[in-house]
Amino acid sequence: MIVPYSHVIMLAGILFLMGMFCAVTRRNLIMILLGLEIMLNSGAVAFIGAALRWQHFEGQAIALFILAVAAAEVSVGLALIVCAYKRKGSIDPEAYN
Amino acid sequence: MTLYSVIFYMLAALILVSTGLAVTRRNLVHAVVYLVISFFGSAMLFYLLGAPLLAALEVIIYAGAIMVLFIFIIMMLKVEAFEEQFFPIRQWIPAAGMCLAFIVAGTLIIMGDPESRIPLKAAVAEPVFFGHYLFRKHWLAIEIVSLLLLVAVVAVLYLGKNTEKKNEDRR
């Protein structure tokens, strides 16, 4: 017996909220990307909790795909940030308006 | 209250505190290091919830590869001199609105499902069976993900090459 499933979902929800807050309020492209990473990770936590609740591998398979998509997303995102920095000399999203 | 639930609440506190510290840091390197701690906590949580293979992958990919990539970029861009406007008021309103909507929807979902109060039974997905399941049921998705990673590599190479050429033109 570990904990009720609702507590796992609550943990994932609070984590997602923190990531969303970071992505919306920070004025820094790298911190926005970090917020996206936190949100993806919270999704993986929720999926693994669901896999344990229904005793099925499906949730863990989706969590694995989330990991792969996060890796692809962060590499392309950071390359774009480097591109934008070389063009404008700043990582403030306000500078690109 | 079993030992497992004590471990779960300790890990949850560790993850939430380190993520909260990471989100509010002004220094980007500190933020990334706090996030590494948070991902280590998530890996231990995955292990507790019966996914040892994913726990290992979380440490290798998230805490290892992705965070090191962030550190590299932060060092490359010399952003220490960049003075960030910290949490401007203008952006608080959409953030607060979204948080409120999210909390309301989440509470409704959790309250609407009485079955979710039953404690989870501990179980472990052996990596061998998990791998067999993955390659039997999801082989197409695995191929698509590997193609996605290949496309990402090509895109990053193209972007890197493009900026180099532009810089040469400017000179």
Interface residues (C-beta under 8 A of the other chain):
Chain A: M1 I2 V3 P4 Y5 S6 H7 V8 I9 M10 L11 G13 I14 L15 F16 L17 M18 G19 M20 F21 C22 V24 T25 R26 R27 N28 I30 M31 L33 L34 G35 E37 I38 N41 A44 V45 I48 G49 A51 L52 R53 Q55 F57 Q60 A61 A63 L64 F65 L67 A68 V69 A70 A71 A72 E73 V74 S75 V76 L78 A79 L80 I81 V82 C83 Y85 K86 R87 S90 I91 D92
Chain B: T2 Y4 S5 F8 Y9 A12 I15 L16 T19 G20 A22 V23 L28 A31 V32 L35 S38 F39 S42 L45 F46 L48 L49 G50 A51 L53 L54 L57 E58 I61 Y62 A65 I66 L69 F70 I73 I74 M76 L77 V79 F82 E84 Q85 F86 F87 P88 Q91 W92 P94 A95 M98 C99 F102 I103 G106 I109 I110 D113 S116 R117 I118 P119 L120 K121 A122 A123 A125 F129 F130 Y133 L134 K137 H138 A141 V145 L148 L149 V151 A152 V153 A155 V156 L159 G160 N162 T163 K166 N167
